[in-house]
Amino acid sequence: MREDKTSIPAECWRAIIECDEAYDGVFFYGVQTTGIFCRPSCKSKAPNQENVRIFKNASAALQEQFRPCKRCKPDALLLPAEEWIGQIAKWIDQHYSQTLTLSMLAEAFHGSPFYLQRLFKQLKGLSPAEYLQQVRLKQAMNQLEETEQSIALISSNVGFSSTPYFITLFKRTFGCTPSAYRKLAHNKKVEE
């Protein structure tokens, strides 16, 4: 079976959405939005068809920088825990402004929420939610230093759905409100 970057044969798509084990080893599919590849029988949520690429074997998927699914383990390849958690952290770093939950991360990276939570905390020292908050707060600090946007807009820009929660969390973490931090940062720039 040849790799096709533009369209998916109907037979392959049907095998993917029906999780048909009969096609395991016949082809693999990669999901461009997550960078993960799977067996046709993988029980993960069916991807959007426009995000799918078909590969004749696991090696072809690996050459295209796709990572093996932790759930279906295509071609029995295992991704080391550190690398898997590193990829999830990098993904959070890039998508921090979106609504992210443990279940969404587990689904996107083909693992169980419990295992992801436990392993993430073990390797990073924080839960995925705590890590996400840290990333959002760091981005908020950057925006407070570099822009004149309102606190509410910055809160929304970095992914907080509630401005009062953002202000409370910021103050608890840094010992001052976002407004006070902005004033301190601007005064420091003026002094330099």
C-alpha positions in Angstrom: 0.0 0.0 0.0 1.5 3.4 -0.9 1.5 6.5 1.3 -0.9 9.1 0.1 -0.5 12.7 1.5 -3.6 14.1 -0.2 -6.4 11.6 0.2 -7.2 8.4 2.2 -8.6 5.4 0.4 -12.2 4.7 1.6 -11.1 1.2 2.6 -8.4 2.6 4.9 -10.7 5.2 6.4 -13.4 2.6 7.1 -10.8 0.4 8.8 -9.7 3.4 11.0 -13.1 4.4 12.1 -14.2 0.8 12.7 -10.9 -0.1 14.5 -10.6 -3.1 12.2 -7.9 -5.4 13.4 -7.8 -7.2 10.1 -5.8 -4.2 8.7 -3.2 -4.2 11.4 0.2 -4.6 9.6 -1.4 -3.7 6.3 -1.0 0.0 6.9 -0.5 2.5 9.7 -2.1 6.0 10.1 -0.6 9.2 11.5 -2.5 12.1 12.8 -0.8 15.3 11.8 -2.2 17.5 14.6 -0.7 15.2 17.3 2.2 13.8 15.4 1.3 10.3 16.6 0.8 7.2 14.4 -1.4 4.2 15.2 -2.5 0.8 14.0 -5.9 0.7 12.3 -7.3 -1.2 15.3 -6.4 1.6 17.8 -9.3 2.3 20.2 -8.5 6.0 20.4 -11.0 8.6 19.3 -11.3 8.7 15.5 -9.3 11.6 14.1 -10.5 14.1 11.6 -10.0 12.6 8.2 -8.3 15.7 6.8 -5.6 15.3 9.5 -4.7 11.6 8.7 -1.8 10.3 6.7 -1.5 6.7 5.6 1.9 4.8 5.9 2.8 1.4 4.5 4.8 0.6 7.6 5.9 2.0 11.0 9.4 2.9 9.7 7.8 5.3 7.1 5.8 7.0 9.9 9.0 7.3 12.0 10.9 8.8 9.1 8.2 11.4 8.9 8.8 12.3 12.6 5.5 10.7 13.8 5.7 9.1 17.2 4.2 5.6 18.1 0.9 5.6 20.0 1.2 4.6 23.6 -2.1 2.8 23.5 -1.9 0.5 20.4 2.0 0.4 20.3 2.3 0.1 16.5 5.0 -2.3 15.4 5.6 -2.9 19.2 7.6 0.3 19.5 7.7 1.8 22.9 8.3 5.5 23.5 10.4 6.1 26.6 8.4 7.7 29.5 10.7 10.8 29.6 10.3 11.5 25.9 6.5 11.0 26.0 6.1 13.4 29.0 8.5 15.8 27.3 6.3 15.8 24.2 3.2 16.5 26.2 4.9 19.3 28.1 6.1 20.8 24.8 2.6 20.5 23.4 1.2 22.3 26.5 3.9 25.0 26.0 2.5 25.6 22.5 -1.2 25.3 23.2 -1.5 26.8 26.7 -4.1 29.3 25.7 -6.6 26.6 24.7 -8.9 24.8 27.1 -6.9 21.7 28.2 -8.0 18.9 30.5 -6.2 15.8 31.6 -8.7 13.7 29.6 -8.0 15.8 26.5 -4.3 15.3 26.9 -4.6 11.6 27.6 -6.8 11.2 24.5 -4.5 13.3 22.3 -1.4 11.4 23.4 -3.0 8.0 23.5 -2.6 7.1 27.2 -4.8 6.8 30.2 -5.5 9.9 32.3 -4.3 8.2 35.5 -1.0 7.0 34.0 -0.4 10.4 32.4 -1.1 12.2 35.7 1.1 9.9 37.7 4.0 9.9 35.2 3.9 13.6 34.6 4.0 14.4 38.3 6.8 11.9 38.8 9.0 13.3 36.0 8.1 17.0 36.2 7.3 17.4 39.9 3.9 18.9 39.0 0.6 17.7 37.7 -0.2 18.6 34.1 -2.7 21.1 35.5 -0.1 22.7 37.7 2.4 22.8 34.8 -0.3 24.4 32.6 -0.9 27.1 35.2 2.8 27.8 35.4 3.1 28.2 31.7 0.1 30.5 31.6 1.4 32.6 34.4 4.8 32.9 32.7 3.1 34.0 29.5 1.0 36.5 31.5 4.2 37.9 33.0 5.7 38.4 29.6 2.5 40.1 28.3 2.4 42.4 31.4 6.0 43.4 30.8 5.7 43.8 27.0 2.2 45.2 26.3 -0.3 47.6 27.7 -3.2 45.2 27.2 -5.8 45.1 30.0 -5.5 42.5 32.7 -8.7 40.9 31.6 -7.4 40.6 28.0 -4.1 39.1 29.1 -6.0 36.7 31.4 -8.1 35.6 28.4 -5.1 35.5 26.0 -3.2 33.0 28.2 -6.1 30.7 28.7 -7.8 31.7 32.0 -11.5 31.7 31.7 -11.9 33.9 34.9 -10.1 37.2 35.4 -10.6 37.2 39.2 -9.2 33.7 39.4 -6.2 34.8 37.3 -5.6 37.8 39.6 -5.9 35.6 42.8 -3.6 32.9 41.4 -1.1 35.5 40.2 -1.0 37.2 43.6 -0.7 33.9 45.4 2.1 32.8 43.2 4.1 36.0 42.9 3.1 38.0 46.0 1.6 40.9 44.0 -1.3 41.6 41.7 -0.8 41.6 37.9 -1.2 45.4 38.0 1.5 45.8 40.7 3.8 43.5 38.8 3.4 45.5 35.6 4.3 48.7 37.5 7.4 47.1 39.0 8.4 45.7 35.5 7.9 49.2 33.9 9.8 51.0 36.7 12.7 48.5 36.3 12.9 49.2 32.6 12.9 52.9 33.2 15.8 52.6 35.6 17.8 50.5 33.2 
